[in-house]
């Protein structure tokens, strides 16, 4: 169940909380960057990397028997929050293509760097699979 208290205002592109009923299996998804099956960064483009990283998160959920709708939390690490903000519309389009109008609890964190030098975004998550 999505929890968005009126006192916090309407969130845009995320939910403030997700309440999960007992009985599901928790899946913790390691940070995924924008690389392909050969572990090569798909592009130097921020949006392309976001798209691939989120696709990789969903691939883990799919392998565990779930769908994107089972994702309850995403943590998005970026090396440049200004690029994220500037390209937010494009990112939103890619997000909706993969996740539809499902908005889990999310946080965006700017970091100095990621493990792979060419990575601009890394996404980790939690899913509950019934």
Secondary structure as GFF3:
##gff-version 3
##sequence-region A 1 130
A	DSSP	beta_strand	2	3	.	.	.	ID=ss1
A	DSSP	three_ten_helix	6	8	.	.	.	ID=ss2
A	DSSP	beta_strand	17	18	.	.	.	ID=ss3
A	DSSP	beta_strand	25	33	.	.	.	ID=ss4
A	DSSP	alpha_helix	46	63	.	.	.	ID=ss5
A	DSSP	three_ten_helix	68	70	.	.	.	ID=ss6
A	DSSP	beta_strand	71	78	.	.	.	ID=ss7
A	DSSP	alpha_helix	81	86	.	.	.	ID=ss8
A	DSSP	alpha_helix	88	99	.	.	.	ID=ss9
A	DSSP	beta_strand	105	110	.	.	.	ID=ss10
A	DSSP	beta_strand	121	129	.	.	.	ID=ss11
###
